[in-house]
């Protein structure tokens, strides 16, 4: 039971980190696209 909670917490943290990375990369891509 405890291990399931730990795994779910890890997955949630990983998703949060990946979401931050995606947002950052999207910002960078937008910057690249604005430069002709």
C-alpha positions in Angstrom: 0.0 0.0 0.0 2.7 2.4 1.0 4.8 1.6 -2.1 1.8 2.4 -4.4 1.5 5.8 -2.8 5.3 6.4 -3.2 5.1 5.4 -6.9 2.1 7.6 -7.5 4.0 10.6 -5.9 7.1 9.9 -8.0 4.9 9.8 -11.2 3.2 13.1 -10.2 6.6 14.7 -9.6 7.9 13.4 -12.9 4.8 14.7 -14.7 5.3 18.1 -13.1 8.9 18.3 -14.1 8.2 17.2 -17.7 5.4 19.8 -17.8 7.9 22.5 -16.8 10.4 21.3 -19.4 7.6 21.3 -22.1 6.6 24.8 -21.2 10.2 26.0 -21.3 10.9 24.3 -24.6 7.7 25.7 -26.1 8.9 29.2 -25.1 12.3 28.6 -26.7 10.6 27.2 -29.9 8.4 30.3 -30.0 11.5 32.5 -29.8 13.1 30.5 -32.6 10.0 30.8 -34.8 9.9 34.6 -34.4 13.4 34.8 -35.8 13.2 34.5 -39.6 
